[in-house]
């Protein structure tokens, strides 16, 4: 750099350096405390000084001032831009916005895909139930040994009844079954969402298969006159858990539908737009699975009355439904 350029660079810096230093101080405070805690005059100066610094950067690039000054201005204007224009939501605000607006609104927009998920599950339950009644050997086809956990058509009615109402499920084996069933359903939820992008078929088949498992297991107990008793036991956590699988299936189907039917958009763009709601459905399913685990771990032992079990499980189900249908609605 020539001596004239050095003089010009020094003069350029001297004329504007006070504003840059003031901007740097305001940016540091905005990064530390947020714009909400700044005085109005400070926020106004931050925006004005950011525009001045951007102009200085453009001039510096045009007249080719020293590289160190250019790097400094680029870094300063980038930080100022984020302070002025980036969303100012904190982590707590993002969570609150997700639960009060984002999640229920995404659920309502995706109602058709979620309904298809419930339909797939229901058809699987019906098929598993009917196939078992036709031939009990189907039970071993649908339920893997670790999931059946010793319960089979050869079990007596009293054995099945005892484990449903045992206050120590770990001793009876039903607790192990519930834990295994939860792990199984969690894997199914992950798979039906993740594989839904592959033209929807894997999500539909896995959800249907999960219904087959539930249908055959329920038919085993219904045949012995224990259908209502098992329904109460499953209601405590099953209403939440099974709904989570169907919601995850709906998210996967939404991704698959974007690939199959992109419309006027490219498949990549359609997948991007569908993924915004689908990802929220996956997060809702994850929250519901955690809630189901808590219900399964506590409610199953504490609540032994069949009517109370139905009331607890379906009451919580109504709470989920109220959240999905009423949350995030704008007031007139």
C-alpha positions as CSV (number, residue, x, y, z in Angstrom):
1,X,0.0,0.0,0.0
2,X,1.4,3.4,-1.0
3,X,1.9,6.3,1.5
4,X,-1.1,8.1,0.0
5,X,-3.3,5.0,0.5
6,X,-2.1,4.8,4.1
7,X,-3.0,8.4,4.8
8,X,-6.4,8.0,3.1
9,X,-7.1,4.9,5.2
10,X,-6.0,6.6,8.4
11,X,-8.2,9.6,7.7
12,X,-11.2,7.3,6.8
13,X,-10.8,5.4,10.0
14,X,-10.4,8.6,12.2
15,X,-13.5,10.2,10.8
16,X,-15.7,7.2,11.5
17,X,-14.0,5.2,14.3
18,X,-16.0,6.8,17.1
19,X,-19.3,5.6,15.5
20,X,-17.9,2.1,15.0
21,X,-16.8,1.9,18.6
22,X,-20.2,3.0,19.8
23,X,-21.8,0.4,17.5
24,X,-19.5,-2.3,18.8
25,X,-20.6,-1.4,22.4
26,X,-24.3,-1.5,21.5
27,X,-23.9,-4.8,19.7
28,X,-22.1,-6.3,22.6
29,X,-25.0,-5.2,24.9
30,X,-27.6,-6.5,22.6
31,X,-25.9,-9.9,22.4
32,X,-25.6,-10.0,26.2
33,X,-29.0,-8.7,27.3
34,X,-31.2,-8.7,24.2
35,X,-32.9,-5.8,22.5
36,X,-35.9,-6.0,24.9
37,X,-33.7,-4.6,27.7
38,X,-32.2,-1.8,25.8
39,X,-33.4,1.8,26.0
40,X,-35.3,3.1,23.0
41,X,-32.5,5.6,22.3
42,X,-29.9,2.8,22.3
43,X,-32.0,0.6,20.0
44,X,-32.5,3.6,17.7
45,X,-28.7,4.3,17.7
46,X,-28.0,0.7,17.0
47,X,-30.1,0.6,13.9
48,X,-28.7,4.0,12.7
49,X,-25.1,3.1,13.3
50,X,-25.5,-0.3,11.7
51,X,-26.6,1.5,8.5
52,X,-23.7,3.9,8.7
53,X,-21.2,1.0,9.2
54,X,-22.7,-0.8,6.2
55,X,-22.1,2.3,4.1
56,X,-18.6,2.6,5.4
57,X,-18.0,-1.0,4.5
58,X,-19.2,-0.4,0.9
59,X,-17.0,2.6,0.6
60,X,-14.0,0.8,2.0
61,X,-14.4,-2.0,-0.5
62,X,-14.7,0.5,-3.3
63,X,-11.6,2.4,-2.6
64,X,-9.6,-0.7,-1.5
65,X,-8.5,0.3,2.0
66,X,-6.3,-2.0,4.1
67,X,-7.4,-5.6,4.6
68,X,-7.5,-5.4,8.4
69,X,-10.0,-2.5,8.3
70,X,-12.2,-4.4,5.8
71,X,-12.2,-7.6,8.0
72,X,-13.1,-5.5,11.1
73,X,-16.0,-3.8,9.3
74,X,-17.3,-7.0,7.9
75,X,-17.3,-8.7,11.3
76,X,-18.9,-5.7,12.9
77,X,-21.7,-5.3,10.4
78,X,-22.4,-9.0,10.5
79,X,-22.9,-8.9,14.3
80,X,-24.9,-5.8,14.0
81,X,-27.2,-7.3,11.4
82,X,-27.9,-10.3,13.6
83,X,-28.7,-8.0,16.5
84,X,-31.0,-5.8,14.5
85,X,-32.8,-8.3,12.2
86,X,-32.4,-11.8,13.7
87,X,-35.3,-13.2,15.8
88,X,-34.9,-12.2,19.4
89,X,-36.6,-15.2,20.9
90,X,-34.9,-16.9,23.7
91,X,-35.0,-20.7,24.2
92,X,-37.9,-20.4,26.7
93,X,-39.8,-18.3,24.2
94,X,-39.3,-20.8,21.4
95,X,-40.6,-23.6,23.6
96,X,-43.6,-21.5,24.6
97,X,-44.3,-20.6,21.0
98,X,-44.0,-24.2,19.9
99,X,-46.5,-25.5,22.5
100,X,-49.0,-22.6,22.3
101,X,-49.0,-22.0,18.5
102,X,-46.6,-24.0,16.3
103,X,-47.5,-27.6,17.3
104,X,-51.4,-27.3,17.5
105,X,-51.5,-25.3,14.3
106,X,-49.3,-27.9,12.5
107,X,-51.6,-30.7,13.8
108,X,-54.7,-29.0,12.4
109,X,-53.0,-28.4,9.0
110,X,-52.0,-32.0,8.9
111,X,-55.3,-33.5,10.0
112,X,-55.8,-35.6,6.9
113,X,-52.4,-37.3,7.2
114,X,-53.0,-38.0,10.9
115,X,-56.4,-39.4,10.1
116,X,-54.8,-41.8,7.6
117,X,-52.4,-42.8,10.3
118,X,-55.2,-43.6,12.7
119,X,-57.0,-45.5,9.9
120,X,-54.0,-47.7,9.2
121,X,-53.7,-48.5,12.9
122,X,-57.4,-49.2,13.3
123,X,-57.4,-51.5,10.2
124,X,-54.4,-53.4,11.7
125,X,-56.2,-53.8,15.0
126,X,-59.3,-55.1,13.3
127,X,-57.4,-57.5,11.1
128,X,-55.3,-58.9,14.0
129,X,-58.4,-59.4,16.1
130,X,-60.3,-61.2,13.4
131,X,-57.4,-63.4,12.3
132,X,-56.8,-64.5,15.9
133,X,-60.4,-65.4,16.4
134,X,-60.3,-67.4,13.1
135,X,-57.0,-69.2,14.1
136,X,-55.2,-68.5,17.4
137,X,-51.9,-69.6,15.8
138,X,-51.8,-66.2,14.2
139,X,-50.9,-64.9,17.6
140,X,-47.4,-66.2,17.4
141,X,-47.0,-64.9,13.9
142,X,-47.8,-61.3,14.9
143,X,-46.2,-61.1,18.3
144,X,-42.5,-61.8,18.6
145,X,-41.5,-63.8,21.7
146,X,-40.0,-60.9,23.6
147,X,-43.2,-58.9,23.1
148,X,-45.5,-61.8,24.0
149,X,-43.5,-62.4,27.2
150,X,-45.0,-65.8,28.0
151,X,-48.7,-64.9,27.3
152,X,-50.2,-67.1,24.7
153,X,-53.4,-69.0,23.8
154,X,-52.2,-71.7,26.2
155,X,-52.3,-69.2,29.2
156,X,-55.3,-69.7,31.6
157,X,-57.9,-67.0,32.1
158,X,-56.8,-66.6,35.8
159,X,-53.2,-66.1,34.8
160,X,-54.2,-63.4,32.4
161,X,-56.4,-61.7,34.9
162,X,-53.8,-61.9,37.7
163,X,-51.2,-60.0,35.7
164,X,-53.7,-57.2,34.7
165,X,-54.5,-56.4,38.3
166,X,-51.2,-57.2,39.9
167,X,-49.9,-54.3,42.0
168,X,-46.3,-55.5,41.5
169,X,-46.1,-55.7,37.7
170,X,-42.4,-56.4,37.8
171,X,-43.1,-59.7,39.6
172,X,-46.0,-60.7,37.4
173,X,-44.3,-60.0,34.1
174,X,-46.8,-57.5,32.8
175,X,-44.5,-54.6,33.8
176,X,-41.8,-56.1,31.6
177,X,-44.4,-56.5,28.8
178,X,-45.4,-52.8,29.2
179,X,-41.7,-51.7,29.0
180,X,-41.1,-53.9,26.0
181,X,-44.2,-52.6,24.3
182,X,-43.2,-49.0,25.0
183,X,-39.7,-49.6,23.5
184,X,-41.3,-51.4,20.5
185,X,-43.8,-48.6,19.9
186,X,-41.1,-45.9,20.2
187,X,-39.1,-47.7,17.5
188,X,-42.2,-47.9,15.4
189,X,-42.9,-44.2,15.8
190,X,-39.3,-43.3,14.7
191,X,-39.5,-45.7,11.8
192,X,-42.9,-44.6,10.5
193,X,-41.8,-41.0,10.5
194,X,-38.4,-41.5,9.0
195,X,-39.4,-44.0,6.4
196,X,-42.5,-42.1,5.3
197,X,-40.5,-40.1,2.8
198,X,-40.0,-43.3,0.8
199,X,-43.4,-43.0,-1.0
200,X,-45.5,-43.5,2.2
201,X,-45.6,-47.3,1.9
202,X,-43.2,-48.2,4.8
203,X,-45.1,-45.8,7.2
204,X,-48.4,-47.4,6.3
205,X,-47.2,-50.9,6.6
206,X,-45.4,-50.4,9.9
207,X,-48.4,-48.7,11.4
208,X,-50.7,-51.5,10.2
209,X,-48.3,-54.1,11.6
210,X,-48.4,-52.4,15.0
211,X,-52.2,-52.6,14.8
212,X,-51.9,-56.3,14.1
213,X,-49.9,-56.8,17.3
214,X,-52.5,-54.9,19.4
215,X,-55.4,-56.6,17.8
216,X,-54.1,-60.1,18.4
217,X,-53.1,-59.3,21.9
218,X,-56.5,-57.8,22.7
219,X,-58.3,-60.8,21.0
220,X,-56.4,-63.2,23.3
221,X,-57.9,-61.5,26.4
222,X,-61.3,-60.8,24.8
223,X,-61.8,-64.5,24.1
224,X,-61.4,-65.1,27.8
225,X,-63.8,-62.3,28.8
226,X,-61.1,-59.9,29.8
227,X,-61.4,-57.5,26.9
228,X,-62.7,-54.6,29.0
229,X,-60.1,-55.3,31.7
230,X,-57.2,-55.2,29.3
231,X,-58.7,-52.2,27.6
232,X,-58.6,-50.3,30.9
233,X,-55.0,-51.3,31.5
234,X,-54.0,-50.3,28.0
235,X,-56.0,-47.0,28.3
236,X,-53.7,-45.5,30.9
237,X,-50.8,-45.1,28.6
238,X,-52.0,-46.6,25.4
239,X,-54.3,-43.7,24.4
240,X,-51.3,-41.4,24.4
241,X,-48.8,-43.9,23.1
242,X,-50.9,-45.2,20.2
243,X,-51.9,-41.7,19.2
244,X,-48.2,-40.7,19.1
245,X,-47.5,-43.5,16.6
246,X,-50.4,-42.4,14.4
247,X,-49.2,-38.8,14.6
248,X,-45.7,-39.8,13.7
249,X,-47.2,-41.8,10.8
250,X,-49.0,-38.7,9.7
251,X,-45.7,-36.8,9.6
252,X,-44.1,-39.5,7.6
253,X,-47.0,-39.6,5.2
254,X,-46.8,-35.8,4.8
255,X,-43.2,-36.2,3.6
256,X,-44.0,-39.1,1.3
257,X,-46.9,-37.2,-0.2
258,X,-44.6,-34.2,-1.0
259,X,-42.4,-36.6,-2.9
260,X,-45.2,-38.3,-4.7
261,X,-47.3,-35.2,-5.4
262,X,-45.1,-32.1,-5.5
263,X,-47.7,-30.1,-7.6
264,X,-46.2,-27.0,-9.2
265,X,-43.1,-27.1,-7.0
266,X,-40.0,-29.1,-7.4
267,X,-39.8,-32.2,-5.2
268,X,-37.1,-30.6,-3.2
269,X,-39.1,-27.5,-2.5
270,X,-42.3,-29.4,-1.8
271,X,-40.3,-31.6,0.7
272,X,-38.9,-28.5,2.3
273,X,-42.4,-27.0,2.9
274,X,-43.9,-30.3,4.0
275,X,-41.0,-30.9,6.4
276,X,-41.8,-27.8,8.5
277,X,-45.1,-29.3,9.7
278,X,-43.9,-32.9,9.6
279,X,-41.0,-32.0,11.9
280,X,-43.5,-30.5,14.4
281,X,-45.6,-33.6,14.3
282,X,-42.5,-35.7,15.1
283,X,-41.8,-33.5,18.1
284,X,-45.4,-33.8,19.3
285,X,-45.1,-37.6,19.0
286,X,-41.9,-37.5,21.0
287,X,-43.5,-35.4,23.8
288,X,-46.5,-37.8,23.9
289,X,-44.2,-40.8,24.1
290,X,-42.4,-39.3,27.1
291,X,-45.8,-38.6,28.7
292,X,-46.9,-42.2,27.9
293,X,-43.8,-43.5,29.6
294,X,-44.6,-41.5,32.8
295,X,-48.2,-42.7,32.7
296,X,-47.1,-46.3,32.2
297,X,-44.5,-46.1,35.0
298,X,-46.8,-44.5,37.6
299,X,-50.5,-44.8,36.7
300,X,-50.4,-48.5,36.0
301,X,-49.3,-49.4,39.5
302,X,-51.3,-46.8,41.4
303,X,-54.6,-47.2,39.6
304,X,-56.1,-50.7,39.9
305,X,-59.8,-50.0,39.3
306,X,-60.9,-50.6,35.7
307,X,-63.2,-47.6,35.5
308,X,-60.6,-45.3,36.9
309,X,-58.1,-46.6,34.4
310,X,-60.5,-45.8,31.5
311,X,-61.2,-42.3,33.0
312,X,-57.5,-41.6,33.4
313,X,-56.4,-42.7,30.0
314,X,-59.2,-41.2,28.0
315,X,-59.3,-38.1,30.1
316,X,-55.7,-37.4,29.2
317,X,-56.6,-38.2,25.6
318,X,-59.2,-35.5,25.7
319,X,-56.6,-33.1,27.0
320,X,-54.4,-33.8,24.1
321,X,-57.4,-33.3,21.7
322,X,-58.2,-30.0,23.3
323,X,-54.6,-28.8,22.9
324,X,-54.6,-29.8,19.2
325,X,-58.0,-28.3,18.4
326,X,-58.0,-25.2,20.5
327,X,-54.3,-24.2,20.8
328,X,-52.9,-21.4,18.8
329,X,-56.2,-20.0,17.6
330,X,-56.2,-16.3,17.1
331,X,-58.9,-14.4,19.0
332,X,-61.3,-12.3,17.0
